[in-house]
Amino acid sequence: MLATGILTALLLTATAAPLQARDPDLRTAELMQKVESGFTHIYNLDYGKAQESFEALAKEHPRHPAPPLYTATSVWLRELFQRQDLDLDLFISPSYFDKPTTRVMPAAERERFFALVERSQELSEAILEQDPQNQDARYFLGSAQGILASFAITIDRSKKTAFDHGKKAYRFHKELVEENPDYYDAYMSVGLYEYVVGNLPWYIKWLAAMVGYRGSVQRGFEYLDLAVEKGRFVSDDARVLQMVLFVREKRYGEALENVRHIRRKGPRNFIAMLNEAHVLEKLGRTAEALTTYRQLLRRAEAGEPNFHLLPLGKMRYTLGRKFWELEKPDLALATLEDSIGSTDTPPRERALSRLLAGQILDTEGRRDEALAHYRAVLELGDVEQSHKQARRYLEQPYSGS
């Protein structure tokens, strides 16, 4: 939805239940128990296992629209994961999804995603042919539009396509809550839409109002609160969405509560751990943020499940820079030295680690060691004008103690 695709990307799923000819309720607790393992895999970043779980469920309940929709969600999230686009700081950036991307999703996976969403829609429509007012089938049709909106903005970077699908998702779910105010799961996407449209810049908002698009930030949060507190199956997903919005609104205390809930849900989710450290920084709780960053690094170095997927070479440079920003030069230097000495550090991070280590050593009065790093940069490939920077540092008058 316009700039909203940043947020629709967080519509991870909404849960479902087995279709039975005699049972119009498609969201029973029975299926929730069966799909719980699939959602646990998603929260732990185990997207392949989640797909296997939902595919098995589709065989067991071939006429239910939920399993193919959830499998499609797993395909999409795995692609985002492989792009390393699931970092909180990216989702809260207003311009992130304006930027073009050079990555192309594998054609087979792309086709599979759309085929799965189409299959889910067909199954929902088949139910509606027999029962035109079936609320659950309409709910799943809206959810399918939501995942298409998410895919459009995060993978294809198409605001128009995301807006078109997002508007359809809103209409499906808005009709549901108007018809049945107790259909709390639908409040998640309705709340998202209200927030986004209510948060548009003034020079866009009046144009949106002219064509019938209205929203309210306050109402958006109220609807999301309903989804969290009373949602039958989407409470956790609504918390993820709330976390992003809380950070955007600088409501960091509430964001911290939500990200810690997500960590409890997925203890192997290193992205949630990274996001917790970011939020702690926003709160000014530097010591806790440092502890969390260091724990993250130790778990990655220990090769713990899923933490072993972190690219250590890149992460050591990133965290070395972070430790320096947080005024911990000794910790920063130790981390950067590990980055420099590691065989799996990419050329870019190796050069940048040496440059930063040299700067830190200069400020610490260790000029000879700093010069050694600057000279070493000149022996590496030139990345991001690293040679120019190294020469400048070599030639600049030394002002250290």
RADATA-V685835 format. One record per run of one state. SS is the DSSP state (H for helix, E for strand, - for the rest). FROM is the first residue (numbers start at 1). TO is the last residue. If there is no record, write none. Layout:
# RADATA-V685835
ss: (SS:SS)
from: (FROM:FROM)
to: (TO:TO)
This chain:
# RADATA-V685835
ss: (-:H:-:E:-:E:-:H:-:H:-:H:-:H:-:H:-:H:-:H:-:H:-:H:-:H:-:H:-:H:-:H:-:H:-:H:-:H:-:H:-:H:-:H:-:H:-:H:-)
from: (1:2:9:20:21:23:24:29:44:47:61:65:83:88:92:96:99:107:131:135:155:159:180:184:199:202:211:217:231:235:249:252:266:270:283:286:302:307:310:312:326:329:342:347:364:367:379:386:396)
to: (1:8:19:20:22:23:28:43:46:60:64:82:87:91:95:98:106:130:134:154:158:179:183:198:201:210:216:230:234:248:251:265:269:282:285:301:306:309:311:325:328:341:346:363:366:378:385:395:401)
